[in-house]
Amino acid sequence: RPGFAERPVEAITEEIVTDLEEGIDGTTIRAGIIGEIGTSHPLHPSEEKVLRAAARAQRATGAALTVHLHPPSRAGLDIVDVLDDAGADLSRVVLGHVDIALGHLDTNMTEVLEYHTAMAERGCYIEYDTCGFPDAYMPKTDFYNAFWFPSDRERAEAIARLFDRGFGDRVLIAQDVCHKHHLTRYGGYGYGHILREFVGSLADYGLGEAEISQLLVTNPARMLA
């Protein structure tokens, strides 16, 4: 909302709580989750303020809190530290776009899994949420390092390894359908991609019906409850 980040933490907290418990903008339509809270790198002071307000609102309501991690960076643990310091229940925090770390030039699968494991060990959900995203390379700019979107095979392998490490209950998957060309009508992968195709890649890397059901049903149900 205009001017939202310029307001004090207390006012932002109050509005988020109202959205969750009473309704949004004077309606009776209540929010079901806090976020997606945007972050850049380095974290802007206004972004930190909103994170702290969201953490307070989350603690007051029990709602899950989802964060947009800056795709070109691997600063998820810094965000976790801010939320933890602000009193968030980290077991109700979702860290989005973590799969894009598989598309960084300066790392590899093993190092990325260590990064993801470190966030899961803090209790957070780690969200592989660009499944099916078209192959795209983002060149280096004055504001961020170059990165690309990994393949579904890389995503599936990483998820399987996280299950092997005992963190299958901390993984969420999604598709980030956010552009017209993502829709099947315009040649995109559409909303059904995970059910049509991605589950096959997960099975190829050794996940059985129980593990796939955990990803598709159990984990998101627990997170949203």
C-alpha positions in Angstrom: 0.0 0.0 0.0 1.2 3.6 -0.6 3.3 4.9 2.2 3.1 1.5 4.1 6.8 1.3 4.7 7.1 4.8 6.0 4.8 4.1 8.9 6.0 3.0 12.4 6.4 -0.7 13.1 3.4 -0.6 15.5 1.1 0.8 12.8 2.2 -1.7 10.2 1.7 -4.5 12.7 -1.7 -3.4 13.6 -2.8 -3.3 10.0 -1.5 -6.7 9.2 -3.3 -8.1 12.3 -6.5 -6.4 11.2 -6.2 -7.9 7.7 -5.9 -11.4 9.3 -8.5 -11.1 12.0 -11.2 -8.7 10.7 -10.8 -8.1 7.0 -8.8 -6.2 4.3 -9.6 -2.5 3.6 -12.8 -2.5 5.5 -14.2 -5.7 4.0 -14.9 -9.0 5.7 -12.4 -10.8 3.5 -9.6 -11.9 5.8 -6.0 -12.7 4.7 -4.9 -16.3 5.2 -1.1 -15.7 5.2 1.3 -12.8 5.9 3.2 -11.7 2.8 4.8 -12.1 0.5 7.2 -9.8 2.3 9.6 -8.3 -0.2 13.4 -8.1 0.4 16.3 -6.9 -1.6 20.1 -7.2 -1.0 21.4 -5.5 0.9 18.2 -5.3 3.0 16.7 -1.8 2.9 15.8 -0.3 6.3 12.2 0.0 5.2 12.2 -3.7 4.3 13.6 -4.6 7.7 10.9 -2.6 9.4 8.2 -4.4 7.5 9.8 -7.7 8.3 9.8 -6.9 12.0 6.2 -5.8 11.9 5.2 -9.0 10.1 7.0 -11.0 12.7 5.0 -9.3 15.5 1.8 -9.9 13.6 2.7 -13.5 13.0 3.4 -14.0 16.7 0.1 -12.4 17.6 -2.1 -14.4 15.2 -0.2 -17.6 14.5 -0.5 -17.1 10.8 2.3 -18.2 8.5 4.7 -15.6 7.1 6.1 -15.9 3.6 9.2 -13.9 2.4 10.4 -13.1 -1.1 14.2 -13.7 -0.9 16.2 -11.7 -3.4 16.9 -14.2 -6.2 20.5 -13.2 -7.1 21.7 -13.4 -3.5 21.9 -16.1 -0.8 21.0 -13.9 2.1 18.2 -16.1 3.5 20.0 -16.6 6.9 20.3 -12.8 7.3 16.5 -12.6 6.9 16.0 -15.4 9.3 18.1 -13.6 11.9 16.0 -10.4 11.6 12.8 -12.4 12.0 14.2 -14.4 14.9 15.3 -11.2 16.6 11.8 -9.7 16.1 10.2 -12.7 17.8 8.9 -14.6 14.8 8.0 -18.3 15.1 10.5 -19.6 12.6 8.5 -22.8 12.2 5.8 -20.7 10.6 8.2 -18.8 8.2 8.4 -19.6 4.5 11.5 -18.6 2.5 10.6 -18.3 -1.1 12.7 -18.6 -4.3 15.4 -20.6 -2.7 15.7 -22.9 -5.7 17.1 -20.0 -7.8 20.3 -20.4 -5.7 20.9 -23.5 -7.9 21.4 -21.0 -10.8 24.2 -18.9 -9.3 27.6 -18.8 -11.0 29.7 -18.9 -7.8 28.3 -22.0 -6.2 27.4 -25.7 -6.8 24.7 -28.2 -5.8 26.5 -29.3 -2.6 27.0 -25.7 -1.4 23.5 -24.8 -2.2 22.2 -27.8 -0.2 24.3 -26.7 2.8 22.7 -23.2 2.5 19.2 -24.7 2.3 19.9 -27.1 5.1 21.0 -24.3 7.3 17.7 -22.5 6.9 15.7 -25.7 7.5 17.7 -26.3 10.6 16.5 -23.0 11.9 12.9 -24.4 11.5 11.9 -22.5 8.4 10.1 -23.8 5.3 12.3 -23.7 2.2 10.3 -23.1 -0.9 11.2 -24.4 -4.4 8.7 -22.2 -6.0 9.8 -21.6 -9.6 9.1 -25.2 -10.8 8.6 -25.2 -14.6 9.9 -21.7 -15.0 11.1 -21.1 -18.5 14.8 -21.1 -19.1 16.0 -17.6 -18.6 19.3 -15.9 -17.9 19.5 -12.7 -16.0 22.8 -10.8 -16.8 24.7 -8.9 -14.1 23.6 -5.4 -13.5 24.6 -2.6 -11.2 22.1 -4.0 -8.7 22.6 -7.8 -8.7 24.9 -10.6 -9.9 24.0 -12.7 -12.9 21.7 -15.7 -12.3 19.5 -18.1 -14.2 16.6 -20.4 -13.5 17.6 -24.0 -12.9 16.0 -26.9 -14.6 13.3 -29.0 -13.0 15.8 -31.9 -12.9 18.1 -29.9 -10.7 15.2 -28.9 -8.5 14.0 -32.5 -8.2 17.5 -33.8 -7.4 18.0 -31.1 -4.7 14.6 -31.8 -3.1 15.4 -35.6 -3.0 18.7 -34.9 -1.3 16.9 -32.7 1.3 14.6 -35.6 2.0 17.7 -37.8 2.4 19.0 -35.3 5.0 15.8 -35.5 7.0 14.3 -32.2 6.0 11.5 -33.4 3.8 8.9 -31.9 6.2 10.4 -28.4 5.6 10.2 -28.3 1.8 7.4 -26.6 -0.2 7.0 -26.5 -3.9 5.1 -24.1 -6.2 5.3 -22.6 -9.7 5.3 -18.8 -9.5 2.9 -18.4 -12.4 3.1 -14.6 -12.7 3.2 -13.7 -16.4 0.8 -14.1 -19.2 3.2 -16.3 -21.2 3.3 -18.8 -18.2 -0.3 -19.8 -19.0 -1.0 -22.8 -21.2 -3.1 -20.7 -23.5 0.0 -18.7 -24.4 2.3 -21.7 -24.6 3.4 -21.7 -21.0 3.6 -24.5 -18.4 0.4 -23.5 -16.6 -1.0 -24.2 -13.2 -1.0 -27.9 -13.6 2.7 -28.4 -14.3 3.7 -29.9 -10.9 0.9 -32.5 -11.1 1.4 -33.3 -14.8 5.2 -33.4 -15.0 7.3 -32.4 -11.9 6.1 -35.3 -9.8 7.6 -37.6 -12.4 11.0 -35.9 -11.9 10.7 -36.3 -8.2 10.0 -40.0 -8.7 13.0 -40.4 -10.9 15.2 -39.2 -8.1 13.7 -41.8 -5.7 10.8 -40.1 -4.0 7.9 -42.5 -3.4 4.2 -41.9 -3.1 4.5 -41.0 0.6 7.2 -38.4 0.1 5.4 -36.8 -2.9 2.1 -36.7 -0.9 4.0 -35.0 1.9 5.2 -32.3 -0.6 1.8 -31.9 -2.2 -0.6 -32.2 0.7 0.9 -32.6 4.2 3.5 -29.8 4.2 1.3 -27.0 2.7 -1.6 -28.0 4.9 0.5 -27.8 8.0 2.0 -24.5 6.9 -1.4 -22.9 6.1 -3.3 -24.2 9.1 
